[in-house]
Amino acid sequence: MPTDRSLLLKLYAISTVLAVVILGPMLRSLCGGRYLLYRDAVSTPRSYVTDTALGVGGVPARSVPQDWLLAVLTPVVDGGIVVVTLLAVGLVLAGVGFGRLAARVVPGSGHAGACVAAVVAVWNPFVAERLLQGHWSLLVSYAALGWLIVTVLDRPNGWRGWVVLATLFAWAGFTPSGSVLGAVVAVVAVVASGVSGHRGLAIASAWVVGALPWLVASLVGGATTTSSGAGVEAFGMRAEPGLGGLGTAAGLGGIWNADAVPGSRGVWWAGVATAAFVVVAIVGVVELWRHHRDSPVWAVFAGCAVVALVAVAAAATGPGESVLSRLVESVPGAGLVRDTQKYVALAVPFYAIAACAAVGALRRWVPAGFAVAAGLLLVVAPLPDLAWGVGGSLRTVALPDSFRQAAQVITADHGMVAISPPGQIRRFSFTGTPSLDPLPRMVRASVVDAGALTVDDVAVDPPSGRGADIDAALRAGGDPRRLAELGVGWVIVEGHDIPALLRTITPVMTHSDMTVVRIPGEIRDTGAGSGIRAAAWAAHLLWLATIVTGAIVAAGRSRATRSGRRFGELNPPVTAE
């Protein structure tokens, strides 16, 4: 009988192959000098720990703690390498994690079933559409879910078990949305395993530690914690051709941005692909019902999948949008659920289990190799354009010299940076696609952000706070005295439309596509206070320390297991036929 080690090697091998096939064009960045710049995905040579990176810059902490971690790592490793490496590792670990989960719940399906479960977790419309939207960091968080479920199901004991849980929650907490996903799957796993109240409290405390960076930033960062209801309709799930809302959600598709969709999901083929995907799940459900009826785990996660998919579909209806709008406008932090489609990820644990069971059913009629081939045919073939950067859409680019020059001339001791024209989204000639502006992540000083967000010319989040005042000052001509009062020491003008009142100041840098102006005189300090920065730093350092400690504990446990010793009851061996 193959060993656990053999199963893990197979899961890592197949997940690595999938990651390479998917990320092929982006792997050029590993040679250095090329960067991901596609919609929300931004990598830069180096970034800095500013108030914005800490999430205390007066805008919602949407990129906490990922921006801080990049700022810590990029002085040592080029940022283009860091981002693509994290994304690739995330896809690999997603496959391994969900493969382990499936093998634990349906051990009779053997290694073949676990490997197909890994493919389902990596090769699906959710992953494709999040890549096309640039949500690489959400996929890093997504990778923790399978591992987290297995750990909770194994009922970890002692301080080492708590550290492992906190580490997994911290990994899921690479983004705030990922932290929410981690909390939900942990609760579902608690229900499935019957964890006691005492252990439930331990799990809850581990989640808090993993979510500390964005929790602290939201509490002390000075940004509003509620959102505009206008974003609910803009970010609602979009039905695919011929499938309707529920059918689209069942196929793990339907991202709000129609431009962030693989070509095969935008035509009638989406129905064929979804049907193939659902066939695998149905065969798995029949197998689970016939041979694993007494197992609570798959049934509980089946219920989670049904609730999640129905809720996502319902949120895109008129009544659903009305309820959700009131929620995000009145409940702090509820804006995390505006992009409802991302929560179809909660169905992936069950789909992985069902796919594993389906292979187990086929193995009674055909050899394991044929069962795997059939599973792969129904999962991979219907979504061919996920390969090679989602049909070549995702690739890395070389940043122009002007970006590097601007980053070099701007210092951190002369106030904040304002960018003209205002707004986060740019369409650069060297990319040809819309993307976030990389400059805010490249300069040493905090970049002012009014928090404005526009989707299809609809102001989803209107400008607010000090950033709105600075944007207004720039549009009014850029009075240097007014900008200095607002704490702006630098203005970066992208393009040639320099605000009228700034033209009298000699630029510190002039390039064909960019100008940097240093506001003269004394600049008012309007940044976060030292106490707020210290709190944010402490939260981030504890988050990172948790991950490092967890890695050390896991490595020690691995060595102990290989030598025949065990401490605690963490992750008992997975059996497979």
C-alpha positions in Angstrom: 0.0 0.0 0.0 1.5 3.4 -0.9 2.5 5.5 2.1 1.3 9.0 3.1 4.6 10.4 1.9 3.8 8.9 -1.5 0.4 10.6 -1.6 1.9 14.0 -0.7 4.5 13.7 -3.3 1.9 13.0 -5.9 -0.3 15.9 -4.8 2.7 18.2 -4.9 3.7 17.0 -8.3 0.3 17.3 -10.0 -0.3 20.7 -8.3 3.1 22.0 -9.4 2.5 20.9 -13.0 -0.9 22.7 -12.9 0.7 25.9 -11.5 3.4 25.9 -14.2 0.8 25.4 -17.0 -1.4 28.2 -15.6 1.4 30.7 -14.8 3.7 30.0 -17.7 4.0 33.5 -19.2 4.5 35.1 -15.7 7.4 32.8 -14.8 9.7 35.1 -16.8 9.6 37.4 -13.9 11.6 34.9 -11.9 14.6 36.0 -14.0 14.1 39.5 -12.6 13.2 42.8 -14.2 9.6 42.0 -15.2 6.5 42.8 -13.2 2.9 41.8 -13.0 0.7 44.8 -13.9 -2.8 43.6 -14.8 -6.0 45.1 -13.3 -5.7 44.7 -9.5 -2.4 42.8 -9.7 0.6 45.0 -9.1 4.2 44.1 -8.4 7.1 46.5 -8.2 10.9 46.2 -7.9 10.7 47.5 -4.3 8.0 48.9 -2.0 8.2 50.6 1.4 6.5 50.4 4.8 4.4 53.5 4.6 1.2 54.4 6.4 -0.7 53.2 3.4 1.1 49.8 3.5 0.2 49.5 7.2 -3.4 50.3 6.5 -3.5 53.5 8.5 -3.4 56.0 5.7 -7.1 57.0 6.1 -8.4 54.6 3.5 -9.9 51.1 4.0 -7.3 48.5 4.7 -8.0 46.5 1.6 -4.4 45.4 1.0 -3.4 44.5 4.5 -1.1 42.7 5.4 0.0 41.9 1.8 1.5 45.3 1.1 3.4 45.4 4.4 4.8 41.9 3.7 6.0 42.9 0.2 7.6 46.0 1.7 9.5 43.8 4.2 10.6 41.3 1.6 11.4 43.4 -1.4 14.6 45.1 0.0 16.0 41.5 -0.1 14.2 40.0 -3.1 12.9 41.7 -6.2 9.2 42.4 -5.9 8.4 40.8 -9.3 9.9 37.6 -8.1 8.2 37.7 -4.8 4.6 38.2 -6.1 4.8 35.5 -8.8 6.5 33.1 -6.4 3.8 33.7 -3.8 1.1 33.1 -6.4 2.7 29.9 -7.7 3.2 28.6 -4.2 -0.4 29.4 -3.4 -1.7 27.4 -6.4 0.4 24.5 -5.5 -0.6 24.5 -1.8 -4.3 24.9 -2.8 -4.1 21.7 -4.7 -2.3 19.8 -2.0 -4.5 21.1 0.8 -7.8 20.2 -0.9 -6.3 16.9 -2.1 -5.4 16.0 1.5 -8.9 17.0 2.6 -10.5 14.7 0.1 -8.2 11.8 1.0 -9.1 12.2 4.6 -12.8 12.2 4.0 -12.9 9.6 1.3 -9.9 7.4 1.9 -11.3 4.5 -0.2 -10.9 6.5 -3.4 -7.1 6.2 -3.0 -4.4 8.4 -4.4 -6.2 8.7 -7.7 -9.2 10.4 -6.1 -7.1 12.8 -4.1 -5.2 13.8 -7.2 -8.4 14.6 -9.1 -9.6 16.6 -6.0 -6.4 18.6 -6.3 -7.1 19.4 -9.9 -10.6 20.5 -9.1 -9.3 22.9 -6.5 -6.8 24.5 -8.9 -8.4 24.2 -12.4 -11.8 25.9 -12.1 -13.5 29.2 -13.2 -13.0 30.8 -9.8 -9.3 30.6 -10.1 -9.3 31.7 -13.7 -11.5 34.8 -13.1 -9.7 35.8 -9.9 -6.4 35.7 -11.9 -8.0 37.8 -14.7 -9.2 40.3 -12.1 -5.7 40.5 -10.6 -6.7 39.0 -7.2 -3.5 37.0 -6.8 -3.4 37.7 -3.1 -6.9 36.2 -2.6 -5.7 33.0 -4.3 -2.8 32.9 -1.8 -5.4 33.1 1.0 -7.6 30.5 -0.8 -4.7 28.1 -0.7 -5.0 27.9 3.1 -8.6 26.6 3.2 -8.0 22.9 2.6 -5.2 22.8 5.1 -7.2 24.7 7.7 -10.2 22.3 7.4 -8.0 19.2 7.8 -6.4 20.7 10.9 -9.7 21.6 12.6 -11.1 18.2 11.8 -8.1 16.6 13.4 -8.9 18.4 16.7 -5.5 19.8 17.5 -4.4 19.7 21.2 -1.9 21.8 23.2 -0.1 24.9 22.4 1.5 23.4 19.3 -1.9 22.7 17.9 -3.0 26.2 18.6 0.1 27.6 16.9 -0.6 25.6 13.8 -4.2 26.8 13.7 -3.1 30.5 14.2 -0.5 30.0 11.4 -3.1 28.7 9.0 -5.5 31.6 9.9 -2.7 34.0 9.4 -2.0 32.5 6.0 -5.7 32.8 5.1 -5.5 36.3 6.5 -3.1 37.4 3.7 -6.2 39.4 2.6 -9.2 40.4 4.7 -11.6 38.5 2.4 -9.4 35.4 2.8 -9.6 35.8 6.6 -13.4 35.7 6.3 -13.3 32.6 4.1 -11.0 31.0 6.6 -13.3 31.8 9.5 -16.3 30.3 7.7 -14.7 27.0 6.7 -13.3 26.7 10.2 -16.8 27.0 11.7 -18.1 24.5 9.3 -15.3 22.1 10.2 -16.1 22.6 13.9 -19.7 21.6 13.2 -18.6 18.6 11.2 -16.1 17.4 13.9 -18.1 18.2 17.0 -15.4 20.3 18.6 -16.1 21.2 22.2 -16.8 24.7 23.4 -13.3 25.0 24.9 -11.6 24.1 21.6 -14.0 26.4 19.8 -12.7 29.3 21.9 -9.2 28.3 21.1 -10.0 28.3 17.4 -11.6 31.7 17.6 -8.6 33.2 19.4 -6.3 31.7 16.7 -8.5 33.4 14.1 -8.2 36.8 15.8 -4.4 36.5 15.8 -4.3 35.6 12.1 -6.6 38.6 11.3 -4.9 41.1 13.6 -3.3 43.3 10.8 -6.5 44.3 9.1 -8.6 44.3 12.4 -6.2 46.7 14.0 -5.9 48.8 10.9 -9.7 49.0 10.6 -10.0 50.1 14.3 -7.2 52.7 14.4 -6.5 53.6 10.7 -9.0 56.4 10.5 -10.9 55.2 7.5 -14.6 54.7 7.4 -15.6 51.1 8.1 -18.8 51.1 6.2 -19.3 51.1 2.5 -21.5 52.6 -0.2 -24.5 50.5 -1.1 -23.9 51.5 -4.7 -21.2 48.9 -4.9 -23.5 46.0 -4.3 -25.1 46.0 -7.7 -21.7 46.8 -9.4 -20.0 43.9 -7.6 -22.9 41.5 -7.8 -22.5 38.1 -9.5 -22.9 38.2 -13.3 -24.9 35.3 -14.8 -23.2 33.4 -17.6 -24.9 32.6 -20.9 -27.8 30.1 -20.5 -27.1 29.3 -16.9 -28.8 31.9 -14.8 -27.5 32.9 -11.4 -27.6 29.6 -9.6 -26.2 27.6 -12.5 -23.4 30.1 -12.8 -22.6 29.9 -9.1 -22.7 26.1 -9.2 -20.0 26.2 -11.9 -17.8 28.5 -9.7 -18.1 31.3 -12.2 -19.8 34.7 -12.5 -17.3 37.3 -11.4 -18.8 40.8 -11.6 -16.3 42.1 -14.3 -17.3 40.8 -17.7 -13.8 41.6 -19.0 -12.2 39.3 -16.4 -13.7 36.1 -17.8 -12.1 33.4 -19.9 -13.4 33.4 -23.5 -14.9 29.9 -23.0 -17.1 31.2 -20.1 -18.6 34.1 -22.1 -20.4 32.0 -24.7 -22.7 28.9 -24.8 -19.8 26.7 -24.0 -20.1 27.8 -20.4 -23.2 25.6 -20.1 -21.4 22.6 -21.4 -18.4 23.2 -19.1 -20.7 23.6 -16.1 -22.6 20.5 -16.9 -19.4 18.5 -17.1 -18.3 19.9 -13.7 -21.7 19.2 -12.1 -21.7 15.6 -13.5 -18.5 14.9 -11.5 -20.2 16.3 -8.4 -23.4 14.3 -8.9 -21.5 11.0 -9.3 -19.6 11.9 -6.2 -22.7 12.6 -4.2 -24.3 9.3 -5.2 -21.1 7.5 -4.1 -21.0 9.4 -0.8 -24.6 8.7 -0.1 -24.3 5.0 -0.8 -21.1 4.3 1.0 -20.4 7.2 3.4 -23.9 8.0 4.6 -22.8 8.0 8.2 -19.9 10.4 7.7 -20.9 13.9 8.9 -18.0 15.7 7.3 -19.0 15.5 3.6 -22.7 16.2 4.5 -21.9 19.3 6.5 -19.7 20.7 3.7 -22.3 19.8 1.2 -24.7 21.9 3.2 -22.1 24.7 3.3 -21.8 24.6 -0.5 -25.5 24.7 -1.1 -26.0 27.6 1.3 -23.0 29.5 -0.2 -24.1 29.0 -3.8 -27.8 29.9 -3.1 -26.7 33.0 -1.1 -24.4 34.2 -3.9 -27.1 33.8 -6.5 -29.8 35.4 -4.3 -27.5 38.4 -3.6 -27.6 39.2 -7.3 -31.4 39.5 -7.4 -33.3 42.7 -6.6 -34.3 41.8 -3.0 -30.9 40.4 -2.3 -29.2 43.6 -3.5 -31.5 45.7 -1.4 -30.8 43.7 1.8 -27.0 43.6 1.1 -27.0 47.4 0.4 -28.5 48.1 3.8 -26.0 45.8 5.4 -22.8 47.3 3.9 -24.1 50.8 4.6 -24.8 50.2 8.3 -22.5 47.3 9.5 -18.8 48.1 9.9 -16.7 45.7 7.8 -19.7 44.4 5.8 -18.2 45.8 2.6 -16.1 42.6 2.5 -19.1 40.8 1.2 -20.0 43.2 -1.6 -18.0 41.1 -4.1 -20.3 38.1 -3.5 -19.0 35.8 -6.2 -15.7 35.3 -4.4 -17.7 33.3 -1.8 -18.3 30.5 -4.2 -14.9 29.4 -2.9 -16.8 28.0 0.0 -18.2 25.3 -2.3 -14.7 24.1 -3.3 -14.2 21.8 -0.2 -17.3 19.9 -1.1 -16.5 19.8 -4.8 -13.1 18.4 -4.0 -14.6 15.7 -1.8 -17.2 14.8 -4.4 -14.7 14.6 -7.2 -12.6 12.2 -5.1 -15.6 10.1 -4.4 -16.5 10.1 -8.1 -13.1 8.6 -8.9 -13.7 6.0 -6.2 -16.9 5.0 -7.8 -15.3 4.7 -11.3 -12.4 2.6 -9.9 -14.8 -0.2 -9.2 -15.4 -0.5 -12.9 -12.2 0.6 -14.6 -8.5 0.8 -13.6 -7.4 3.8 -11.5 -5.7 5.4 -14.5 -8.8 5.4 -16.5 -10.8 6.8 -13.6 -8.3 9.7 -13.3 -8.4 10.3 -17.0 -12.2 10.6 -17.0 -12.1 13.0 -14.1 -9.5 15.1 -15.7 -11.4 15.2 -19.0 -14.5 16.5 -17.3 -12.7 19.1 -15.2 -9.8 20.3 -17.4 -11.0 20.0 -20.9 -14.1 22.3 -20.5 -11.8 25.2 -19.4 -8.9 25.0 -21.8 -8.2 28.7 -21.7 -7.0 28.7 -18.1 -3.7 27.4 -19.4 -0.7 29.7 -20.1 -1.7 32.8 -18.3 -5.5 32.3 -18.9 -5.1 32.3 -22.7 -2.1 34.6 -22.7 -3.9 37.4 -21.0 -1.6 37.4 -17.9 2.0 38.3 -18.5 4.7 40.4 -16.9 6.0 43.7 -18.2 9.1 45.8 -17.9 8.4 49.1 -16.1 9.6 52.3 -17.8 12.6 54.2 -16.4 10.4 57.1 -15.4 8.8 55.0 -12.6 12.2 54.1 -11.2 13.4 57.7 -11.4 10.4 59.1 -9.6 10.8 56.5 -6.9 14.5 57.6 -6.4 13.9 61.4 -6.2 11.0 61.2 -3.7 12.1 61.1 0.0 10.1 60.1 3.0 10.8 63.3 5.0 8.9 65.9 3.1 5.2 65.0 3.4 2.9 62.8 1.4 2.7 62.2 -2.3 -0.3 63.2 -4.5 -0.7 61.9 -8.0 -2.3 63.8 -10.8 -4.7 63.1 -12.4 -6.4 61.5 -9.3 -7.6 58.0 -9.4 -6.1 54.5 -8.9 -6.8 53.0 -12.3 -4.5 53.7 -15.3 -4.2 52.4 -18.8 -0.5 52.5 -19.7 0.8 52.2 -23.3 3.2 49.5 -22.3 0.5 47.2 -20.9 -2.5 47.9 -23.1 -4.9 46.9 -20.3 -6.3 48.8 -17.3 -4.4 48.3 -14.1 -3.8 49.9 -10.7 -1.0 52.5 -10.7 2.2 50.9 -9.4 3.7 54.3 -8.2 2.0 54.3 -4.8 3.8 51.1 -4.0 7.2 52.3 -5.3 7.8 55.6 -3.5 9.1 56.0 0.1 6.4 58.4 1.2 2.7 57.6 1.7 0.6 58.3 -1.4 -2.7 60.1 -0.8 -5.7 58.1 -1.8 -9.2 59.5 -1.6 -10.6 56.0 -1.6 -12.7 56.6 -4.7 -13.7 53.6 -6.8 -15.5 53.8 -10.1 -17.0 50.8 -11.9 -18.5 51.4 -15.4 -18.6 55.1 -14.7 -20.6 54.5 -11.5 -19.0 56.0 -8.3 -19.1 52.9 -6.2 -17.1 54.5 -3.4 -17.0 58.3 -3.7 -13.8 60.2 -2.6 -13.7 61.1 1.0 -11.5 62.5 3.8 -8.3 64.4 3.3 -7.7 62.6 0.0 -10.9 64.2 -1.5 -9.7 67.7 -0.4 -6.3 67.1 -2.1 -7.9 65.9 -5.3 -10.1 69.0 -5.3 -7.0 71.2 -4.8 -5.3 69.6 -7.7 -8.3 70.0 -9.9 -8.4 73.7 -8.9 -4.9 74.3 -10.2 -2.7 72.8 -7.4 -2.1 75.8 -5.1 1.2 74.9 -3.4 0.2 76.6 -0.1 -3.1 74.6 0.1 -1.3 71.4 -0.8 1.3 72.0 1.9 -1.5 72.7 4.5 -3.0 69.3 3.5 0.4 67.6 4.1 1.4 67.1 0.4 5.1 67.6 -0.2 5.3 65.9 -3.7 3.1 65.9 -6.7 3.6 63.3 -9.5 2.0 64.3 -12.7 1.4 61.3 -15.0 1.2 62.6 -18.6 1.6 66.3 -19.6 -1.4 68.0 -18.0 0.4 69.8 -15.1 -1.9 71.7 -12.8 -1.6 75.4 -13.6 -0.3 76.7 -10.3 2.4 74.0 -10.2 3.9 75.1 -13.5 5.8 77.9 -11.7 7.8 75.4 -9.7 10.9 73.9 -11.2 10.3 70.1 -11.3 12.8 67.8 -9.6 12.3 65.2 -12.3 11.0 65.6 -15.9 10.4 62.7 -18.2 8.5 62.3 -21.4 5.6 60.7 -19.6 6.0 61.9 -16.0 6.9 65.0 -13.9 7.7 65.2 -10.2 7.2 68.5 -8.4 8.5 69.1 -4.9 6.2 71.5 -3.0 8.4 74.2 -1.4 8.4 75.3 2.2 7.2 73.6 5.4 4.8 70.8 5.0 2.2 70.1 7.6 2.5 66.6 9.2 -0.9 65.0 8.6 0.2 61.4 8.7 -0.8 58.8 11.3 0.4 59.3 14.8 3.3 57.4 16.3 0.9 55.4 18.6 -1.2 54.3 15.6 1.8 53.3 13.6 3.2 51.4 16.6 -0.1 49.5 17.0 -0.2 48.6 13.3 3.5 47.5 13.3 2.9 45.3 16.4 -0.1 43.6 14.7 1.9 42.9 11.6 4.9 41.7 13.4 2.8 39.3 15.5 1.1 38.1 12.3 4.5 37.3 10.7 5.9 35.8 13.9 2.9 33.5 14.0 3.6 32.2 10.5 7.3 31.7 11.2 6.7 29.9 14.5 4.1 27.7 12.9 6.5 26.8 10.1 9.1 25.8 12.8 6.5 23.7 14.7 5.3 22.0 11.5 8.9 21.2 10.5 9.6 19.8 14.0 6.4 17.7 13.8 7.4 16.4 10.4 10.8 15.2 11.7 9.2 13.6 14.8 6.6 11.8 12.6 9.4 10.4 10.4 11.3 9.1 13.4 8.2 7.4 14.8 7.4 10.0 17.6 4.3 12.1 17.9 3.5 15.2 20.0 -0.2 16.2 20.2 -2.8 14.8 18.0 -2.3 17.0 15.0 -3.1 15.7 11.6 -3.0 12.0 12.1 -1.9 10.0 9.0 -4.2 9.9 6.0 -5.0 6.5 4.9 -5.6 5.7 1.3 -6.2 2.5 -0.7 
